[in-house]
Amino acid sequence: MQRGTNLGRLGDFNQAVIFESIRRAVDGVSRVELAGSTGLSPQTISNVVRRLLDDGLVREDRTIVSGPGKPRTVLELEANRMVSIGIHLDPGVITVVMLNLRGETLHSRRLDVPPVEVPAKTLETMAATVEEIIKESGMPRANVIGVGVATPGPIDRDRGVMIDPPLLDGWTDVDVVEPLRRMLNLEVVLEKDTIAASIAELWKGNDAARDNFILMYVGAGIGAGMVLGGEIHRGVSNNAGEIGHYSTGVVAQPCDCGRNDCLHASLSFNNVARKARAAGLTLTVPDDGNPEERAEGMRQIVKMADAGDERAVTLMRDCMEKVGQVAGQLCNALDVSLVIFGGPLWSHVGSYCLDGVREVINERFSSKNVHGIEVRSSTLGHEVGAIGGACAVMDATLSPKAAALLLR
Ligand SMILES: [Zn+2]
């Protein structure tokens, strides 16, 4: 059963629907337009708008004249009335962002090469960075509705605990939410990074095509986020999207799952590094290094590709096309028509890998005679995980959900 959330005060479904319409109206919207778009009565609109004005979430400071009749007052979002903070913990980097109601990033910090082997210290660093950002923003603390932490799975979302992320040594059974809540005195939620990234796409996107899509998250690890019928698919334990051990159809190297042809085996740094050396590229880190060394090794290959080294470009294209093979299988299972690629690694390689990946996915898709698959890069860049964490807080607080009606 879906659990309720105690975050925020916008529990009323109609209020959430109206607020979402105002939030998405870039140029403001009138009460009459709201009645038209939401199907709610003018009286309901009027009551809810009154409450939103009282709460300072909406302002009315200009009118529009269109056609005969009296001018209409425009309602506009007070975008900085509520902000949320997102933290993304990735094996190579920690990113912290502050987002306003419109989904605009107001502040961001990037902490390269964190001391990931000492979780308690890292959590303290995260809390200190959040405090710095709040201070720097000049935002009243009361405007900060919460902190969303996006981490690699698997997680226990209800308890706020990371279980055993494969690429983060020392982070087994680490309680993330409780210590941060204690240090910051703010609401904190934990979300798997791939799910957070798809919440970011859903929250920030505007087009209807986004009701059904797959987000392929390409960072130190690979995962998928799935949005079906306009809702995030979470699975029974909030860990949906584990695609690391899907077969690519090509033998790579033995994997801890016992097979040798899975995506994880293909994209493991030591496999990529071995191929890089075989192609004549020189890396300054060992094939089997620690997370920082593995991240540094990938950076070196990406850098060589950026500098135009065809061997590095070919290697990265080959890696991403393996991800495309798996994305194509997901498209077959879910019958979506849009795949969005994003994540820290993709933001570096997407520009020259996208075309090849699009081709692989569409070739793999069985119903190609019915419809094609649009494949594109996320516009959210390397911060997509952190933005997702912040959006997860906004989403839990503000979004109208069909499920919310069942709770009452
Ligand atoms: Zn495997």
Residues whose N, C-alpha, C, O or C-beta is under 5 A from the ligand:
A	BS01	ZN	G244 H245 C255 C257 C262 H264 A265
